[in-house]
Amino acid sequence: MSEPTIPAEGRVAVLTEPRHIDVRTLPLPEINDDEVLVRVEGCGICGTDQSEYRADPFGFAPIVLGHEATGEVVKIGGNVTTDYSGKPLKVGDKIVTGLRPCGHCAICKRRADMIHLCENGEIHGLMPGEDHFFNGWYSDYMKCNPGAVIFNVNDMPDRDLRILIEPAAVIVHAVEEAKKIYDFKHGSHVLVQGCGPIGLLLVALLKTYGIRNIVAVDAKEARLEMAKKLGATATVNFSDYDSVDAAAEAVRNVTEGLGAEMGFQCTGSPAAAAALFKYIRRGGSYCEVGFFTNTGDATYNPHLDVCQKEIKLTGSWTYQAGDWLEAQEFLKEAKDRGLPVMDLVTNVFPLDRINEAMEYALSMQGLKIEVVPEL
């Protein structure tokens, strides 16, 4: 394959302050023998991106966001010959990038099974402070740093499917954490609260695992309809009820009169986190997936919600590299089964309209909003 033509400059979308992204044209950075230059094909808007755009809670600005993404290798350092899993890597390959632990902190040194909890980990699209801005996916090109966790995904030709790998890794990891506190059976009654892209992908994953009783809970009927298409066997629109107790009764009506055996909380709402305790039966389990930024405290009753029910509770944070590999297999399986996972991408905006794309995502009118260099 001939070497692609690489321009001297490219555009980057720099968040300079809350609710303002400046699209700039800057010189492309050089790469060394341990780095990779990627031509961006597209990037989804994540809830974390929305939080940063809305208020910059991490204090990262100025920064180029974007991490749910895919692109094509256009230049590769001499020392980079394979991806993270050992697949050959070369110019022209389609890739996605994951979380790179630092390798030096106490968790990295002592807990190989928990390196995703590394406090110094890096993910392209959440990396401020470098001497260039080509380190996030809302751009024309992106430079992968030395040691970047790169996956060759040439066997997934659909761009939209590749963009879903990162959020799919989130829910694969959540289910792996949930398995530590709950023994899933085909006949299990599993509830998913929050039918945004994360919750809907989780519904589809549970369906591919053979779970026959999946309850989806949300306030938007269109999202509940999508949940049904992806495998939900029952839905509860909590906006139809005047109290959490009334919504909980509706949940019990579709779960043997008892409530869910396993509940996944996929919203960023503290009130929703509190409500999920009411939807779970005695002896049930609860997995919190939804909070990647601090949106406040939740209130629960330790006696009624936890001790009396003997509920088991776990949290799920991002993913490990292996979760990315399983996420790829899940998406292929879902597509082969006819589950419409790519329909989660509802809107596509060009890079020069990224502020409009962010505002649209914040409005919750669509599902997965995608930003591409050009339409």
C-alpha positions as CSV (number, residue, x, y, z in Angstrom):
1,M,0.0,0.0,0.0
2,S,1.3,3.4,-0.9
3,E,1.8,5.9,1.8
4,P,-1.2,8.3,2.2
5,T,-0.7,12.0,1.6
6,I,-0.6,13.8,4.9
7,P,-1.3,17.5,5.0
8,A,0.8,19.9,7.0
9,E,-2.1,21.2,9.0
10,G,-5.4,19.8,10.5
11,R,-8.3,21.0,12.5
12,V,-8.8,20.5,16.2
13,A,-11.9,21.3,18.2
14,V,-10.6,23.0,21.4
15,L,-12.9,23.4,24.4
16,T,-11.8,26.8,25.7
17,E,-14.5,27.4,28.3
18,P,-17.8,25.9,29.2
19,R,-20.2,25.7,26.3
20,H,-17.6,27.0,23.8
21,I,-15.5,25.0,21.4
22,D,-13.1,26.7,19.0
23,V,-12.3,24.9,15.8
24,R,-8.7,25.7,15.0
25,T,-6.3,24.9,12.1
26,L,-2.9,23.9,13.5
27,P,0.3,22.3,12.3
28,L,0.2,18.5,12.6
29,P,2.7,17.1,15.1
30,E,5.6,14.9,14.2
31,I,5.6,11.4,15.5
32,N,8.5,9.4,16.9
33,D,9.2,5.7,16.6
34,D,6.8,4.9,19.4
35,E,3.8,6.9,18.2
36,V,1.0,6.5,15.6
37,L,-0.8,9.2,13.6
38,V,-4.5,8.5,12.8
39,R,-6.8,10.1,10.3
40,V,-10.1,10.5,12.3
41,E,-13.2,9.0,10.7
42,G,-15.7,9.8,13.4
43,C,-16.3,10.2,17.1
44,G,-19.4,9.8,19.3
45,I,-20.4,12.2,22.0
46,C,-20.2,10.6,25.5
47,G,-21.9,11.7,28.7
48,T,-18.4,12.7,29.9
49,D,-17.8,14.9,26.9
50,Q,-21.2,16.5,27.6
51,S,-20.2,17.2,31.2
52,E,-16.9,18.7,30.2
53,Y,-18.6,20.9,27.5
54,R,-21.3,22.0,29.9
55,A,-19.2,23.0,32.9
56,D,-15.6,21.7,32.7
57,P,-15.9,19.9,36.1
58,F,-12.4,18.4,35.7
59,G,-10.8,21.8,35.0
60,F,-9.3,20.4,31.7
61,A,-9.9,23.4,29.4
62,P,-8.3,24.1,27.0
63,I,-8.7,20.6,25.7
64,V,-9.7,18.5,22.7
65,L,-12.3,16.0,23.8
66,G,-13.6,12.9,22.1
67,H,-12.8,9.2,22.9
68,E,-15.6,7.1,21.5
69,A,-13.9,7.0,18.1
70,T,-12.3,5.3,15.2
71,G,-9.9,6.2,12.4
72,E,-7.3,5.0,10.0
73,V,-3.5,4.7,10.6
74,V,-1.7,7.1,8.2
75,K,1.8,7.1,9.8
76,I,3.3,4.6,12.2
77,G,6.5,4.7,14.3
78,G,9.2,2.1,13.6
79,N,8.8,0.5,17.0
80,V,5.0,0.0,16.6
81,T,4.3,-3.3,14.9
82,T,1.3,-4.8,16.7
83,D,-1.8,-3.7,18.5
84,Y,-2.5,-4.3,22.2
85,S,-3.7,-7.9,21.5
86,G,-0.8,-8.8,19.3
87,K,-2.4,-8.3,15.9
88,P,-0.1,-6.8,13.2
89,L,-0.6,-3.0,12.9
90,K,0.3,-1.0,9.7
91,V,-0.6,2.0,7.7
92,G,-4.2,1.7,6.4
93,D,-5.5,-0.3,9.4
94,K,-8.7,0.8,11.2
95,I,-8.2,1.3,14.9
96,V,-9.8,2.3,18.2
97,T,-7.9,3.4,21.3
98,G,-8.5,2.5,25.0
99,L,-7.3,3.4,28.5
100,R,-3.6,3.4,29.2
101,P,-2.6,2.8,32.9
102,C,0.5,4.6,34.1
103,G,2.2,1.4,35.3
104,H,3.8,3.1,38.3
105,C,1.1,3.8,40.9
106,A,0.2,1.4,43.8
107,I,-2.7,-0.1,41.9
108,C,-0.8,-0.7,38.8
109,K,2.0,-2.4,40.8
110,R,-0.1,-4.4,43.2
111,R,-3.4,-5.1,41.5
112,A,-3.1,-6.2,37.9
113,D,-6.8,-7.1,37.9
114,M,-7.7,-3.4,38.8
115,I,-5.4,-1.3,36.6
116,H,-8.4,0.5,35.1
117,L,-8.6,2.2,38.5
118,C,-5.2,3.8,38.0
119,E,-5.5,7.4,39.0
120,N,-2.9,8.5,36.4
121,G,-4.3,6.6,33.5
122,E,-4.6,8.3,30.1
123,I,-7.3,8.1,27.5
124,H,-7.1,10.1,24.3
125,G,-9.8,12.8,24.4
126,L,-9.3,13.5,28.2
127,M,-5.6,14.5,28.2
128,P,-5.0,18.2,28.8
129,G,-1.6,19.9,29.1
130,E,0.3,18.6,26.1
131,D,2.2,20.9,23.8
132,H,-0.2,20.2,20.9
133,F,-3.9,19.6,20.6
134,F,-4.0,16.5,18.4
135,N,-4.6,14.1,21.4
136,G,-8.4,14.0,21.3
137,W,-10.6,12.6,18.6
138,Y,-12.6,15.7,17.8
139,S,-10.1,16.6,15.1
140,D,-9.0,15.7,11.6
141,Y,-6.0,13.8,12.9
142,M,-5.0,12.3,16.2
143,K,-1.6,11.3,17.6
144,C,-1.4,8.1,19.7
145,N,1.2,8.6,22.4
146,P,3.9,6.0,23.3
147,G,2.3,3.0,24.9
148,A,-1.2,3.8,23.7
149,V,-3.7,0.9,24.0
150,I,-4.6,0.5,20.3
151,F,-6.9,-2.2,18.8
152,N,-6.8,-3.2,15.1
153,V,-10.5,-3.4,14.1
154,N,-10.2,-4.0,10.4
155,D,-12.7,-6.8,10.7
156,M,-15.4,-4.3,11.6
157,P,-16.0,-2.3,8.3
158,D,-18.9,-0.2,9.6
159,R,-17.7,3.1,11.1
160,D,-20.8,3.4,13.3
161,L,-20.2,0.0,14.8
162,R,-16.6,0.8,15.5
163,I,-17.6,4.0,17.3
164,L,-19.8,1.9,19.6
165,I,-16.9,-0.2,20.8
166,E,-15.9,2.2,23.6
167,P,-19.3,2.4,25.2
168,A,-19.8,-1.3,24.6
169,A,-16.6,-1.9,26.6
170,V,-18.2,0.1,29.5
171,I,-21.1,-2.2,29.7
172,V,-19.1,-5.4,29.2
173,H,-17.1,-4.4,32.2
174,A,-20.2,-3.6,34.2
175,V,-21.6,-7.1,33.6
176,E,-18.3,-8.6,34.5
177,E,-18.4,-6.7,37.8
178,A,-22.1,-7.7,38.3
179,K,-21.1,-11.4,37.9
180,K,-19.1,-11.1,41.1
181,I,-22.3,-10.5,43.1
182,Y,-25.0,-12.2,41.0
183,D,-25.2,-15.5,39.2
184,F,-26.9,-14.8,35.9
185,K,-29.4,-17.4,34.6
186,H,-31.4,-17.5,31.4
187,G,-34.5,-17.0,33.5
188,S,-33.1,-14.1,35.6
189,H,-35.2,-10.9,35.9
190,V,-32.7,-8.2,35.1
191,L,-33.6,-4.5,35.1
192,V,-31.8,-1.7,33.3
193,Q,-32.5,1.9,34.4
194,G,-31.7,4.6,32.0
195,C,-32.1,3.9,28.2
196,G,-29.4,6.2,26.8
197,P,-26.7,4.6,24.7
198,I,-25.1,2.9,27.7
199,G,-28.3,1.4,29.0
200,L,-29.5,0.4,25.5
201,L,-26.2,-1.3,24.7
202,L,-26.5,-3.1,28.0
203,V,-30.0,-4.4,27.1
204,A,-28.6,-5.8,23.8
205,L,-25.6,-7.4,25.6
206,L,-28.0,-9.1,28.1
207,K,-30.0,-10.3,25.1
208,T,-27.0,-11.9,23.5
209,Y,-26.2,-13.6,26.8
210,G,-29.6,-15.3,26.6
211,I,-31.3,-13.4,29.5
212,R,-35.0,-13.9,28.8
213,N,-36.5,-11.3,31.2
214,I,-35.1,-7.8,30.7
215,V,-37.0,-4.8,32.1
216,A,-36.1,-1.3,30.8
217,V,-36.9,1.8,32.8
218,D,-36.8,5.3,31.4
219,A,-39.0,8.4,31.1
220,K,-38.9,8.7,27.3
221,E,-41.2,6.4,25.3
222,A,-39.0,6.5,22.2
223,R,-36.1,5.1,24.2
224,L,-38.2,2.4,25.7
225,E,-39.3,1.4,22.2
226,M,-35.7,1.1,21.2
227,A,-35.1,-1.0,24.3
228,K,-37.7,-3.4,23.1
229,K,-36.1,-3.7,19.7
230,L,-32.8,-4.5,21.4
231,G,-34.2,-7.2,23.6
232,A,-36.2,-5.8,26.5
233,T,-39.2,-7.9,27.3
234,A,-41.0,-5.3,29.5
235,T,-40.7,-1.6,30.0
236,V,-41.7,0.9,32.7
237,N,-42.0,4.6,31.9
238,F,-41.6,6.1,35.4
239,S,-43.0,9.4,34.2
240,D,-46.4,7.7,34.1
241,Y,-46.4,7.3,37.9
242,D,-46.7,10.0,40.6
243,S,-44.2,8.4,43.0
244,V,-41.2,6.0,43.2
245,D,-43.3,3.6,45.1
246,A,-45.9,3.5,42.3
247,A,-43.2,2.9,39.7
248,A,-41.8,0.2,41.9
249,E,-45.2,-1.5,42.0
250,A,-45.1,-1.4,38.1
251,V,-41.7,-3.1,38.2
252,R,-43.0,-5.8,40.5
253,N,-45.9,-6.4,38.2
254,V,-43.5,-7.5,35.5
255,T,-41.0,-9.4,37.8
256,E,-43.1,-12.1,39.4
257,G,-44.5,-9.6,41.9
258,L,-41.1,-9.4,43.6
259,G,-38.9,-6.9,41.8
260,A,-35.7,-7.3,39.8
261,E,-33.1,-9.9,40.8
262,M,-30.3,-7.7,39.3
263,G,-30.5,-4.0,38.6
264,F,-28.2,-1.8,36.5
265,Q,-28.3,1.9,37.2
266,C,-27.2,3.7,33.9
267,T,-28.2,7.3,34.5
268,G,-26.3,10.2,36.0
269,S,-29.2,11.1,38.3
270,P,-28.8,10.7,42.1
271,A,-32.6,10.5,42.4
272,A,-32.6,7.6,39.9
273,A,-29.8,5.9,41.9
274,A,-31.9,6.1,45.0
275,A,-35.0,4.8,43.2
276,L,-33.3,1.7,41.9
277,F,-33.2,0.3,45.5
278,K,-37.0,0.2,45.4
279,Y,-37.1,-1.8,42.2
280,I,-34.9,-4.7,43.5
281,R,-36.3,-7.6,45.3
282,R,-35.1,-9.0,48.6
283,G,-31.8,-10.9,48.1
284,G,-31.2,-9.0,44.9
285,S,-28.2,-7.2,43.5
286,Y,-27.4,-3.6,42.3
287,C,-24.7,-2.4,39.9
288,E,-24.0,1.3,39.6
289,V,-22.8,2.2,36.1
290,G,-24.0,5.8,35.5
291,F,-21.7,8.2,37.4
292,F,-18.5,9.2,35.6
293,T,-18.8,12.7,37.0
294,N,-20.0,13.9,40.4
295,T,-23.7,15.0,40.1
296,G,-24.5,15.1,43.8
297,D,-25.5,12.8,46.6
298,A,-28.3,10.2,46.6
299,T,-30.4,9.3,49.6
300,Y,-31.4,5.8,50.6
301,N,-32.7,4.1,53.7
302,P,-30.0,1.7,55.1
303,H,-32.6,-0.5,56.8
304,L,-35.4,-0.7,54.2
305,D,-33.2,-0.5,51.1
306,V,-30.1,-2.5,52.0
307,C,-30.1,-4.5,55.2
308,Q,-33.7,-5.8,55.3
309,K,-33.4,-6.8,51.6
310,E,-29.8,-8.0,52.0
311,I,-28.9,-6.3,48.7
312,K,-25.5,-6.8,47.2
313,L,-24.0,-3.6,45.7
314,T,-21.1,-3.0,43.3
315,G,-19.9,-0.1,41.2
316,S,-18.4,-0.3,37.7
317,W,-15.7,2.1,36.5
318,T,-14.6,2.4,32.8
319,Y,-13.0,-0.9,31.5
320,Q,-9.9,-3.0,31.2
321,A,-8.3,-3.8,27.9
322,G,-9.8,-7.2,27.7
323,D,-13.3,-5.6,27.9
324,W,-12.6,-4.0,24.6
325,L,-11.9,-7.3,22.9
326,E,-15.2,-8.7,24.3
327,A,-17.0,-5.5,23.3
328,Q,-16.0,-6.1,19.7
329,E,-17.3,-9.7,19.8
330,F,-20.5,-8.6,21.4
331,L,-21.2,-6.0,18.7
332,K,-20.5,-8.5,15.9
333,E,-22.8,-11.0,17.6
334,A,-25.6,-8.4,18.0
335,K,-25.3,-7.4,14.4
336,D,-25.4,-11.0,13.2
337,R,-28.5,-11.6,15.4
338,G,-30.3,-8.6,13.8
339,L,-30.3,-6.5,16.9
340,P,-30.3,-2.9,15.5
341,V,-27.3,-1.6,17.6
342,M,-26.2,0.8,14.8
343,D,-29.6,2.5,15.0
344,L,-28.3,4.0,18.2
345,V,-26.3,6.5,16.1
346,T,-29.2,8.9,15.4
347,N,-27.5,12.1,14.3
348,V,-24.2,13.0,12.6
349,F,-22.6,16.5,12.6
350,P,-19.5,17.8,10.8
351,L,-16.6,18.9,13.0
352,D,-17.2,22.6,12.2
353,R,-20.7,22.3,13.8
354,I,-19.5,20.6,17.0
355,N,-21.0,23.3,19.3
356,E,-24.3,22.6,17.8
357,A,-23.7,18.8,18.1
358,M,-22.9,19.2,21.8
359,E,-26.0,21.3,22.5
360,Y,-28.1,18.7,20.6
361,A,-26.7,15.9,22.7
362,L,-27.4,17.9,25.9
363,S,-31.1,18.3,24.8
364,M,-31.4,14.5,24.9
365,Q,-33.3,14.5,21.6
366,G,-31.3,11.8,20.0
367,L,-29.3,8.8,21.2
368,K,-25.7,8.5,20.1
369,I,-24.6,11.8,18.4
370,E,-21.6,11.5,16.1
371,V,-19.1,14.1,15.0
372,V,-17.2,13.4,11.7
373,P,-14.5,15.6,10.0
374,E,-16.7,16.1,7.0
375,L,-20.2,15.1,6.0
